[in-house]
Amino acid sequence: MTTGPRVAIIGGGYTGCAAAIHLRRTSPVPLDISIVEPAPELGRGVAYGTPDPDHRINGPTTAHFIYPDDLEHFDRWHRNSGALAADPESVDGLGRVFPRRADMGRYVGGELQAHQIKNPSGSSIRHVNTRAETVIDRDGVFAVTLDGRDELTVDQLIITTSNAPPAVLPALRNVAESHSAFYPDPWDIERLGTIGKDAKILIVGTGLTMADAAVMLLRDRPGATVTAISRRGLLPTIQRTVPPEETLPEAMAREVPEFVRRHGTPKRARDILRALRRDADDMMAEGGEWQVAFDWIRDAAYQLWPALSADEQSRFVRHLWPWYETHRFRFPPQIETKIQIAIEGGRLSVDAAALLNAEPRGDKIEVTFRRRGNVAVQAETFHAVINCTGPERKPRQTGDPFLQNLVSGGYLVNHPLGLGLVVDDLCRAQNSKGDYDGRIRVVGPLTRGQFGEINGIPHTAFHTLRIMPNILAEMETVDAEGA
Ligand SMILES: Cc1cc2nc3c(=O)[nH]c(=O)nc-3n(C[C@H](O)[C@H](O)[C@H](O)COP(=O)(O)OP(=O)(O)OC[C@H]3O[C@@H](n4cnc5c(N)ncnc54)[C@H](O)[C@@H]3O)c2cc1C
């Protein structure tokens, strides 16, 4: 039985499991690790919990890793486990592999299990199969309340609850509470499965979550049609066709990222945009791909973003973020093809429109909106309205009491721009007194306010590994004091 420092990881998706694996791999002392996760299986989370065969990872296997020193690990697993044989469509025309997200979840869960069994450092990892509700600091030790009954006593907290269902836009409030045709959670596949075969469907949002929902619904419902709307009506873009010269971890580990080498660290959002445009133009003039310029920003974001003032960050969020995201996040090629076929076949339309209101009309919903460039307001009735506006990052709006309890208890602080929680460069959470508490770390997408770019696995893996020595150093102190 482990008697070392006790760690609770709240959230057992990719980030929670990667944190446990790296703690286990790098700790010089045995740790007692509990992963609190309500789902029956670890490793899937929201991102990789979907069972749908058309829900794929949005980059190739080699960009999806747990071990930055072995980028081929997932690719080998995919080939050797039979996942590739069961899913030949995962290989695109250029030979790159874009597996099903369900396979990614299976891989992460399997790796965690292997670390649970094989345990040279003497650490233990157990799955506490429930939700965390709140945390109380009792004389330097945390009591984590679980589902209103049990309690877990730990020295260190790592919060990886990441992706909450999207917030409901004000225009949809009249139907949000209980209308049977409103689908607030785009990842509730079981509920989406109840949509009728010939349904006329509205999807609010035009990003990757929309693509997941549209491809799945149109595949299983030959009589259905989908209208997807967002303010700008921008779809995600296509993948690069020429593989990058250096791997993502190599690019991110550079002391001076390529963008910084070319442009320094601009202090204004506008100057970043100018530099980005220039790079994209240069790339295309040389016969290259504009996506490279966005990848340079992506790889330098953790240096560029903190260098902007709060006002400039706010400017970026208000004016550039949606545009940046649609260029930065790219369709898996298989999904891009299906979306194009649906558009050309008239079964999917994608529009820029302002959503004005939604009203119940029996078992349907009437939505009023104004298409871009049109003064006229249009009203249309739909059998189903699905909320696909992207994960909610403001703890107070997620509806999950855990983060809200920690904010109201003074342990966490909401990021002023709504980008998760306030942390420092080592992912230490800021408390209401303004101090950074190394005993509470937040890892993954909820740290976006600090790093600017943290959504995908490469960034999460990079930062998880980077902060490990600091977490372990603090925990050794806990161990020494407690001994
Ligand atoms: C639909 C979707 C698809 C994505 N696809 C990709 C992709 O292809 N490639 C990529 O690199 N990135 C992708 N991302 C980005 C994704 O955010 C990162 O990969 C992320 O790191 C995923 O893992 P996670 O564990 O941080 O978050 P999540 O997958 O959101 O997992 C969080 C976990 O926390 C648990 N939890 C929440 N509240 C509590 C609580 N109170 N107590 C206990 N547990 C709790 C949840 O049950 C969940 O299992 C995707 C994101 C989404 C939402």
The ligand as an SDF file (V2000), in Angstrom:
LIG
                    3D

 53 58  0  0  0  0  0  0  0  0999 V2000
  -15.6690   16.8980  -28.9510 C   0  0  0  0  0  0  0  0  0  0  0  0
  -14.2090   17.2110  -28.8620 C   0  0  0  0  0  0  0  0  0  0  0  0
  -13.3200   16.6380  -29.7460 C   0  0  0  0  0  0  0  0  0  0  0  0
  -11.9570   16.9250  -29.6600 C   0  0  0  0  0  0  0  0  0  0  0  0
  -11.0920   16.3520  -30.5520 N   0  0  0  0  0  0  0  0  0  0  0  0
   -9.7700   16.5770  -30.4480 C   0  0  0  0  0  0  0  0  0  0  0  0
   -8.8500   15.9440  -31.3240 C   0  0  0  0  0  0  0  0  0  0  0  0
   -9.2230   15.2240  -32.2290 O   0  0  0  0  0  0  0  0  0  0  0  0
   -7.5190   16.1890  -31.1410 N   0  0  0  0  0  0  0  0  0  0  0  0
   -7.0660   17.0100  -30.1390 C   0  0  0  0  0  0  0  0  0  0  0  0
   -5.8550   17.1620  -29.9900 O   0  0  0  0  0  0  0  0  0  0  0  0
   -7.9300   17.6250  -29.3080 N   0  0  0  0  0  0  0  0  0  0  0  0
   -9.2560   17.4330  -29.4460 C   0  0  0  0  0  0  0  0  0  0  0  0
  -10.1270   18.0710  -28.6010 N   0  0  0  0  0  0  0  0  0  0  0  0
   -9.5820   19.0020  -27.6390 C   0  0  0  0  0  0  0  0  0  0  0  0
   -9.6150   18.4150  -26.2200 C   0  0  0  0  0  0  0  0  0  0  0  0
  -10.0750   19.4460  -25.3890 O   0  0  0  0  0  0  0  0  0  0  0  0
   -8.2720   17.9620  -25.7570 C   0  0  0  0  0  0  0  0  0  0  0  0
   -7.8150   16.8760  -26.4720 O   0  0  0  0  0  0  0  0  0  0  0  0
   -8.3900   17.6670  -24.2390 C   0  0  0  0  0  0  0  0  0  0  0  0
   -7.1600   17.6920  -23.6690 O   0  0  0  0  0  0  0  0  0  0  0  0
   -9.1870   16.4300  -23.9240 C   0  0  0  0  0  0  0  0  0  0  0  0
   -9.0030   15.8540  -22.7130 O   0  0  0  0  0  0  0  0  0  0  0  0
   -9.4380   16.3920  -21.2590 P   0  0  0  0  0  0  0  0  0  0  0  0
   -9.2530   15.2540  -20.3490 O   0  0  0  0  0  0  0  0  0  0  0  0
   -8.6810   17.6300  -20.9670 O   0  0  0  0  0  0  0  0  0  0  0  0
  -10.9500   16.8500  -21.3530 O   0  0  0  0  0  0  0  0  0  0  0  0
  -12.3480   16.0970  -21.4610 P   0  0  0  0  0  0  0  0  0  0  0  0
  -12.3010   15.1610  -22.5890 O   0  0  0  0  0  0  0  0  0  0  0  0
  -13.3400   17.1980  -21.4880 O   0  0  0  0  0  0  0  0  0  0  0  0
  -12.5220   15.2850  -20.0970 O   0  0  0  0  0  0  0  0  0  0  0  0
  -12.8350   15.9030  -18.8780 C   0  0  0  0  0  0  0  0  0  0  0  0
  -13.3580   14.8430  -17.9090 C   0  0  0  0  0  0  0  0  0  0  0  0
  -13.6280   15.4630  -16.6550 O   0  0  0  0  0  0  0  0  0  0  0  0
  -14.7470   14.8310  -16.0940 C   0  0  0  0  0  0  0  0  0  0  0  0
  -15.3680   15.7150  -15.1060 N   0  0  0  0  0  0  0  0  0  0  0  0
  -15.9960   16.8950  -15.3210 C   0  0  0  0  0  0  0  0  0  0  0  0
  -16.4450   17.3950  -14.1500 N   0  0  0  0  0  0  0  0  0  0  0  0
  -16.0920   16.5230  -13.1760 C   0  0  0  0  0  0  0  0  0  0  0  0
  -16.2690   16.4800  -11.7630 C   0  0  0  0  0  0  0  0  0  0  0  0
  -16.9100   17.4420  -11.1070 N   0  0  0  0  0  0  0  0  0  0  0  0
  -15.7650   15.4170  -11.0740 N   0  0  0  0  0  0  0  0  0  0  0  0
  -15.0910   14.4280  -11.7190 C   0  0  0  0  0  0  0  0  0  0  0  0
  -14.9070   14.4170  -13.0590 N   0  0  0  0  0  0  0  0  0  0  0  0
  -15.4020   15.4450  -13.7810 C   0  0  0  0  0  0  0  0  0  0  0  0
  -15.6610   14.5490  -17.2820 C   0  0  0  0  0  0  0  0  0  0  0  0
  -16.5650   13.4900  -16.9740 O   0  0  0  0  0  0  0  0  0  0  0  0
  -14.6550   14.1790  -18.3620 C   0  0  0  0  0  0  0  0  0  0  0  0
  -14.4630   12.7910  -18.4560 O   0  0  0  0  0  0  0  0  0  0  0  0
  -11.4920   17.8090  -28.6630 C   0  0  0  0  0  0  0  0  0  0  0  0
  -12.4050   18.3950  -27.7740 C   0  0  0  0  0  0  0  0  0  0  0  0
  -13.7400   18.0900  -27.8560 C   0  0  0  0  0  0  0  0  0  0  0  0
  -14.6830   18.7160  -26.8830 C   0  0  0  0  0  0  0  0  0  0  0  0
  1  2  1  0
  2  3  1  0
  2 52  2  0
  3  4  2  0
  4  5  1  0
  4 50  1  0
  5  6  2  0
  6  7  1  0
  6 13  1  0
  7  8  2  0
  7  9  1  0
  9 10  1  0
 10 11  2  0
 10 12  1  0
 12 13  2  0
 13 14  1  0
 14 15  1  0
 14 50  1  0
 15 16  1  0
 16 17  1  0
 16 18  1  0
 18 19  1  0
 18 20  1  0
 20 21  1  0
 20 22  1  0
 22 23  1  0
 23 24  1  0
 24 25  2  0
 24 26  1  0
 24 27  1  0
 27 28  1  0
 28 29  2  0
 28 30  1  0
 28 31  1  0
 31 32  1  0
 32 33  1  0
 33 34  1  0
 33 48  1  0
 34 35  1  0
 35 36  1  0
 35 46  1  0
 36 37  1  0
 36 45  1  0
 37 38  2  0
 38 39  1  0
 39 40  1  0
 39 45  2  0
 40 41  1  0
 40 42  2  0
 42 43  1  0
 43 44  2  0
 44 45  1  0
 46 47  1  0
 46 48  1  0
 48 49  1  0
 50 51  2  0
 51 52  1  0
 52 53  1  0
M  END
$$$$
